[in-house]
Amino acid sequence: MTNKELLYIEDALGHAQYFQTKCNETASKLQDPQLKTCVQQMAQRHRQIFQSFYGLL
């Protein structure tokens, strides 16, 4: 991998972690069960994205 590609993956990892954290924080504050489930699923998806990018390393 080139240096530029590694920087892109590092940036993508940071974004996926950030969005996962924000989704988890938001889900913990929600009262509506359907909305809470939706946001939790979004957090799970960002975790999967993180793992996919991490696997490239």
BALOBA-1460 file (C-alpha; in Angstrom, 3 decimals):
// residues 57
<rec num="1" residu="m" x="0.000" y="0.000" z="0.000"/>
<rec num="2" residu="t" x="1.107" y="3.494" z="-0.685"/>
<rec num="3" residu="n" x="1.493" y="6.081" z="2.021"/>
<rec num="4" residu="k" x="-1.550" y="7.933" z="0.697"/>
<rec num="5" residu="e" x="-3.678" y="4.775" z="0.851"/>
<rec num="6" residu="l" x="-2.605" y="4.131" z="4.435"/>
<rec num="7" residu="l" x="-3.534" y="7.702" z="5.369"/>
<rec num="8" residu="y" x="-6.953" y="7.199" z="3.788"/>
<rec num="9" residu="i" x="-7.523" y="4.011" z="5.795"/>
<rec num="10" residu="e" x="-6.376" y="5.728" z="8.991"/>
<rec num="11" residu="d" x="-8.812" y="8.559" z="8.326"/>
<rec num="12" residu="a" x="-11.645" y="6.118" z="7.563"/>
<rec num="13" residu="l" x="-10.923" y="4.228" z="10.798"/>
<rec num="14" residu="g" x="-11.183" y="7.452" z="12.780"/>
<rec num="15" residu="h" x="-14.460" y="8.395" z="11.114"/>
<rec num="16" residu="a" x="-15.990" y="4.968" z="11.712"/>
<rec num="17" residu="q" x="-14.986" y="5.077" z="15.396"/>
<rec num="18" residu="y" x="-16.347" y="8.606" z="15.765"/>
<rec num="19" residu="f" x="-19.712" y="7.732" z="14.218"/>
<rec num="20" residu="q" x="-19.980" y="4.537" z="16.253"/>
<rec num="21" residu="t" x="-19.335" y="6.495" z="19.453"/>
<rec num="22" residu="k" x="-21.859" y="9.196" z="18.548"/>
<rec num="23" residu="c" x="-24.509" y="6.627" z="17.633"/>
<rec num="24" residu="n" x="-24.005" y="4.809" z="20.933"/>
<rec num="25" residu="e" x="-24.200" y="8.080" z="22.884"/>
<rec num="26" residu="t" x="-27.348" y="9.096" z="21.041"/>
<rec num="27" residu="a" x="-29.004" y="5.686" z="21.435"/>
<rec num="28" residu="s" x="-28.452" y="5.786" z="25.182"/>
<rec num="29" residu="k" x="-30.454" y="9.031" z="25.369"/>
<rec num="30" residu="l" x="-33.381" y="7.996" z="23.200"/>
<rec num="31" residu="q" x="-36.749" y="7.019" z="24.666"/>
<rec num="32" residu="d" x="-38.478" y="5.756" z="21.508"/>
<rec num="33" residu="p" x="-37.679" y="2.021" z="21.216"/>
<rec num="34" residu="q" x="-37.862" y="1.923" z="17.406"/>
<rec num="35" residu="l" x="-35.615" y="4.942" z="16.979"/>
<rec num="36" residu="k" x="-33.221" y="3.596" z="19.614"/>
<rec num="37" residu="t" x="-32.991" y="0.263" z="17.765"/>
<rec num="38" residu="c" x="-32.347" y="2.070" z="14.477"/>
<rec num="39" residu="v" x="-29.499" y="4.121" z="15.949"/>
<rec num="40" residu="q" x="-28.029" y="1.040" z="17.638"/>
<rec num="41" residu="q" x="-28.044" y="-0.713" z="14.263"/>
<rec num="42" residu="m" x="-26.220" y="2.269" z="12.789"/>
<rec num="43" residu="a" x="-23.583" y="1.980" z="15.526"/>
<rec num="44" residu="q" x="-23.215" y="-1.725" z="14.754"/>
<rec num="45" residu="r" x="-22.773" y="-0.953" z="11.056"/>
<rec num="46" residu="h" x="-20.030" y="1.570" z="11.804"/>
<rec num="47" residu="r" x="-18.303" y="-1.052" z="13.962"/>
<rec num="48" residu="q" x="-18.413" y="-3.458" z="11.015"/>
<rec num="49" residu="i" x="-17.006" y="-0.773" z="8.731"/>
<rec num="50" residu="f" x="-14.193" y="-0.159" z="11.229"/>
<rec num="51" residu="q" x="-13.389" y="-3.865" z="11.339"/>
<rec num="52" residu="s" x="-13.380" y="-4.076" z="7.544"/>
<rec num="53" residu="f" x="-10.934" y="-1.186" z="7.211"/>
<rec num="54" residu="y" x="-8.809" y="-2.528" z="10.077"/>
<rec num="55" residu="g" x="-8.655" y="-5.862" z="8.275"/>
<rec num="56" residu="l" x="-6.963" y="-4.146" z="5.358"/>
<rec num="57" residu="l" x="-3.992" y="-3.403" z="7.558"/>
